[in-house]
Amino acid sequence: MVVWGRRSTVLVTTVALVATAAMLPAVGAAPRRRPLYVLRYRAASEHWVERLRGQASRVAARSVSAKPMAEGFSVVGHADLGGADVNGDVWVHDDHAYVGTWADPCDGLGVKVIDVSDPSHPALVGRVAAIPGTSAEDVVVRTVSTPWFTGDLLATGIQRCDYTSSELDDDTFGVDLWDVTDPSDPVHLAHLGLTTGGGGVHELDLIDRGRRAYVIATTPWSEWFDPSGAGDVRIVDVSDPVRPVEVADWGAGEQGLSPGPSPGWARSQRRSPTALGSPRTVDSRTSPTGTWVW
């Protein structure tokens, strides 16, 4: 993790090399062909991770402060977050940063909690949602006040990482909720499994609506892989974060698009294959544009 500074502003980011390989099912493959998709995805993932490990080791040997990497900014602090997993999304709340993890080797490191109160000496102080065989790529922390909970609520999406484990079931993947009002002593509140056909939650957002709080989560391809056909977007009521409840879902099919990753099937329907991967929440009372979550 690198902490950048410009005047009085601090930017926290992670350093990672990322590559993607689109390994889709065979043309015309039916939803029941999921094992083929999983095996191809796994093979592609392992191939790219091995390549990235070699590149990352060479990059790690260099000093992050060797030369300017962004105009007008300078490196003011750096922390080795440990582990071989790729660092994911970053969320900063008050004087702590929360860094998700993603991709092989699937160590289940969860979300890393870093004290950045002294930007020149960021320190890893804990982890949450560390579930073996999974990744917790996206994380959001907001101050929430409902009749059931008041404090800093952390929501993270749990998705499948290890495609070979027989110990993981659909209930493993979903939304994990933590009370991080005291970041040095996080308290696990609840886990809500979301049936997704095995993929889990890719991205999410947490919104506070006064007496109510909601997690908007995306489960890409669930319209294709989930036997129930539930949509790629799930809305979870977390007003009482000890008892989260999924209250609604919708997906690409409802928008007249083609859910699913099969380009052959999409071509036969004269459409493009579609999955909903990242939510955008807009509060029309205060903002005309909202905030992207990716």
NUMARVO-922067 format. One line per field, with one value per residue (C-alpha): residue number from 1; x, y, z. Coordinates in Angstrom, 1 decimal. Example, Ala and Ser with C-alpha at 12.3 -4.5 7.8 and 13.67 -1.06 7.14 Angstrom:
<recs>
nr <- c(1,2)
xx <- c(12.3,13.7)
yy <- c(-4.5,-1.1)
zz <- c(7.8,7.1)
</recs>
This chain:
<recs>
nr <- c(1,2,3,4,5,6,7,8,9,10,11,12,13,14,15,16,17,18,19,20,21,22,23,24,25,26,27,28,29,30,31,32,33,34,35,36,37,38,39,40,41,42,43,44,45,46,47,48,49,50,51,52,53,54,55,56,57,58,59,60,61,62,63,64,65,66,67,68,69,70,71,72,73,74,75,76,77,78,79,80,81,82,83,84,85,86,87,88,89,90,91,92,93,94,95,96,97,98,99,100,101,102,103,104,105,106,107,108,109,110,111,112,113,114,115,116,117,118,119,120,121,122,123,124,125,126,127,128,129,130,131,132,133,134,135,136,137,138,139,140,141,142,143,144,145,146,147,148,149,150,151,152,153,154,155,156,157,158,159,160,161,162,163,164,165,166,167,168,169,170,171,172,173,174,175,176,177,178,179,180,181,182,183,184,185,186,187,188,189,190,191,192,193,194,195,196,197,198,199,200,201,202,203,204,205,206,207,208,209,210,211,212,213,214,215,216,217,218,219,220,221,222,223,224,225,226,227,228,229,230,231,232,233,234,235,236,237,238,239,240,241,242,243,244,245,246,247,248,249,250,251,252,253,254,255,256,257,258,259,260,261,262,263,264,265,266,267,268,269,270,271,272,273,274,275,276,277,278,279,280,281,282,283,284,285,286,287,288,289,290,291,292,293,294)
xx <- c(0.0,1.3,0.2,0.5,0.2,-0.6,-0.8,-3.2,-4.8,-3.9,-4.5,-4.3,-3.9,-2.6,0.1,-0.8,-0.3,-3.6,-4.3,-7.5,-8.2,-11.7,-12.2,-15.9,-17.9,-18.1,-20.4,-24.0,-23.1,-26.1,-26.2,-25.6,-22.1,-20.8,-18.1,-16.4,-16.5,-15.1,-12.2,-11.3,-11.6,-9.3,-6.8,-6.7,-6.4,-3.5,-1.7,-1.9,-1.2,2.1,3.1,2.1,4.1,7.3,6.6,5.5,8.6,10.7,8.6,8.7,12.5,12.3,11.9,8.4,10.0,12.7,11.1,7.9,5.0,2.3,2.6,2.1,2.2,4.9,5.1,4.8,4.4,4.3,3.2,3.8,0.4,1.7,0.4,0.6,-3.0,-3.6,-4.8,-8.3,-10.4,-9.5,-11.9,-10.7,-12.9,-11.7,-8.1,-8.2,-7.9,-9.7,-8.1,-9.8,-8.1,-8.7,-7.5,-5.2,-3.6,-6.8,-5.3,-8.5,-6.9,-10.2,-10.1,-7.0,-7.4,-4.6,-4.1,-3.2,-3.5,0.2,0.4,4.2,3.9,0.8,0.4,-1.5,-3.6,-6.0,-8.2,-11.8,-13.9,-10.9,-12.6,-10.4,-11.0,-12.7,-11.8,-13.2,-12.4,-14.8,-15.3,-17.4,-17.5,-20.1,-21.4,-24.9,-27.7,-30.8,-33.1,-31.1,-27.5,-25.4,-21.8,-19.4,-20.6,-18.3,-19.8,-17.7,-18.6,-17.5,-16.8,-15.4,-11.7,-10.8,-12.7,-11.4,-12.6,-15.5,-16.0,-17.4,-21.2,-23.4,-24.1,-20.4,-20.6,-22.5,-22.3,-20.2,-21.0,-18.8,-18.9,-15.7,-16.7,-13.5,-11.2,-8.7,-11.5,-13.9,-17.0,-18.6,-22.3,-23.6,-23.0,-25.8,-25.3,-26.7,-27.5,-25.5,-24.6,-21.2,-19.6,-20.5,-20.5,-18.2,-18.9,-21.2,-22.2,-23.7,-26.3,-27.9,-31.5,-32.1,-34.1,-33.0,-29.6,-29.1,-26.3,-26.5,-24.5,-23.7,-23.4,-22.3,-23.7,-26.1,-29.0,-27.1,-25.7,-28.1,-30.8,-33.4,-32.5,-32.1,-30.8,-27.2,-28.2,-29.3,-30.7,-30.1,-31.7,-29.0,-30.9,-30.4,-27.0,-27.2,-30.2,-29.7,-32.5,-32.4,-35.5,-35.2,-33.2,-33.1,-30.9,-30.0,-32.8,-35.4,-33.7,-34.1,-30.4,-28.9,-27.8,-25.0,-21.4,-22.1,-21.4,-22.9,-26.2,-26.1,-25.5,-28.4,-30.6,-29.0,-27.8,-24.6,-23.7,-24.3,-23.5,-24.0,-20.8,-20.8,-23.5,-23.9,-26.1,-27.5,-29.1,-31.1,-31.6,-28.0,-26.2,-27.2,-24.4,-23.9,-20.7,-19.3,-18.2,-16.0)
yy <- c(0.0,3.5,6.7,9.8,13.4,16.7,19.7,18.5,15.7,12.1,9.5,5.8,3.3,-0.2,-1.3,-4.3,-5.7,-6.9,-8.8,-10.5,-13.3,-13.8,-17.6,-18.1,-21.3,-22.9,-21.3,-22.4,-23.8,-24.2,-23.0,-26.6,-26.4,-24.4,-26.9,-26.3,-22.6,-23.0,-25.2,-22.7,-19.8,-21.6,-22.4,-18.9,-17.5,-19.7,-18.9,-15.2,-15.3,-17.2,-14.5,-11.7,-13.2,-12.9,-9.4,-8.4,-9.7,-7.5,-4.5,-5.1,-4.9,-1.3,1.6,3.1,6.5,6.1,8.7,10.6,8.5,11.2,14.9,17.0,14.1,12.5,9.3,10.0,6.4,2.8,-0.4,-4.0,-5.5,-9.1,-12.2,-13.2,-12.3,-9.4,-6.3,-5.1,-2.1,0.6,2.5,5.2,6.1,8.5,7.5,3.9,2.4,-0.9,-2.9,-5.9,-8.9,-10.7,-13.6,-16.6,-18.0,-17.7,-17.4,-16.0,-12.8,-10.9,-7.2,-5.6,-2.8,-0.2,2.7,5.8,8.4,9.0,8.9,8.5,5.3,3.4,0.2,-3.0,-3.5,-6.3,-8.2,-9.0,-11.4,-13.8,-16.9,-19.5,-20.1,-16.8,-13.2,-10.0,-7.6,-4.7,-3.0,0.0,1.6,4.2,5.8,4.5,5.4,3.3,2.2,-1.0,0.2,3.3,3.3,2.6,-0.3,-2.3,-4.3,-6.5,-8.9,-12.5,-14.2,-17.6,-17.7,-21.4,-23.2,-26.7,-26.7,-29.0,-27.4,-24.2,-24.0,-21.2,-19.9,-19.1,-16.3,-13.1,-10.1,-9.9,-7.2,-5.9,-3.2,-1.2,1.7,0.7,-0.4,-2.0,-4.4,-5.2,-7.1,-9.6,-8.9,-11.2,-13.0,-13.3,-15.9,-15.0,-17.7,-16.8,-20.1,-20.1,-16.8,-14.6,-10.8,-8.8,-5.2,-3.4,-0.1,0.8,3.5,5.1,6.3,7.4,4.7,2.3,1.2,-1.0,-2.9,-2.8,-5.9,-7.2,-10.9,-11.0,-13.8,-15.0,-14.7,-17.3,-19.6,-19.4,-22.1,-19.6,-17.0,-14.3,-11.0,-9.7,-6.8,-7.7,-5.3,-6.2,-4.4,-4.0,-1.6,-4.3,-5.5,-8.5,-9.7,-8.7,-9.6,-9.7,-7.7,-7.4,-8.3,-7.3,-8.0,-7.5,-9.6,-7.1,-4.3,-6.1,-7.3,-10.7,-12.2,-14.7,-15.0,-17.1,-15.0,-17.7,-17.5,-13.7,-13.6,-15.9,-13.4,-10.4,-9.1,-8.7,-10.9,-8.9,-9.0,-6.3,-5.9,-2.6,-0.6,3.1,4.7,8.2,10.3,12.8,14.9,15.9,14.8,14.7,12.3,9.9,7.8,5.0,1.9,-0.4)
zz <- c(0.0,-0.9,0.7,-1.5,-0.3,-1.9,0.3,3.1,1.1,1.5,-1.2,-0.3,-3.0,-3.5,-5.9,-8.0,-11.5,-13.0,-16.1,-17.3,-19.6,-21.1,-21.1,-22.0,-22.4,-25.8,-28.3,-27.6,-24.2,-21.9,-18.3,-17.1,-18.6,-15.7,-14.8,-18.2,-17.6,-14.1,-15.3,-18.0,-15.7,-13.2,-15.8,-17.1,-13.6,-12.7,-15.9,-15.4,-11.6,-12.3,-14.9,-12.5,-9.6,-11.6,-12.6,-9.1,-7.6,-9.9,-9.1,-5.4,-5.5,-6.5,-4.1,-4.4,-3.9,-6.5,-8.8,-9.1,-10.2,-10.5,-11.2,-8.1,-5.7,-3.6,-1.6,2.1,3.4,2.4,4.1,3.1,3.5,3.4,1.7,-2.0,-2.8,-5.1,-3.2,-4.2,-3.6,-1.0,1.2,3.7,6.6,9.2,10.0,8.8,5.3,4.4,1.6,0.0,-1.5,-4.7,-6.9,-6.4,-4.3,-2.4,1.1,2.4,3.8,3.7,4.3,5.7,8.3,8.1,10.5,8.4,11.2,10.6,6.8,6.9,8.9,7.9,9.9,9.3,12.5,11.7,9.2,8.9,6.7,6.3,4.9,3.3,-0.4,-0.9,-1.8,-0.3,-3.2,-2.5,0.8,2.0,5.4,6.4,9.6,9.9,12.4,12.5,15.3,15.5,15.0,15.4,14.4,11.6,9.5,7.2,4.3,2.1,-0.7,-0.4,-3.7,-4.8,-5.3,-5.0,-7.7,-6.6,-3.0,-2.2,1.2,-0.1,-0.8,-2.1,1.4,1.8,-0.8,-0.1,2.1,5.4,7.9,10.6,13.3,12.9,15.2,17.0,14.1,16.5,17.7,14.8,15.7,13.3,13.0,10.3,7.1,4.5,1.8,-1.6,-4.1,-7.2,-8.8,-7.2,-8.1,-5.1,-4.7,-6.9,-6.0,-3.6,-2.1,1.3,1.6,4.6,4.4,7.9,9.6,6.9,5.5,2.4,0.7,-3.1,-4.3,-7.7,-8.5,-12.2,-14.3,-11.6,-14.1,-16.1,-13.5,-10.6,-10.9,-9.5,-12.2,-9.6,-11.0,-11.0,-8.6,-5.1,-2.5,1.1,4.0,6.7,9.0,11.6,10.5,12.9,10.8,7.1,4.7,0.9,-0.2,-4.0,-7.1,-10.7,-13.7,-17.3,-18.6,-17.1,-19.1,-22.4,-22.5,-22.7,-19.4,-19.6,-20.9,-24.1,-27.2,-29.4,-27.6,-27.6,-31.3,-31.9,-30.1,-31.9,-28.6,-26.6,-23.6,-20.5,-16.8,-14.2,-12.3,-10.4,-8.7,-8.8,-6.1,-6.7,-4.0,-6.0,-2.9,-2.8,-5.9,-9.6,-10.5,-7.6,-7.1,-9.2,-7.5,-9.6)
</recs>
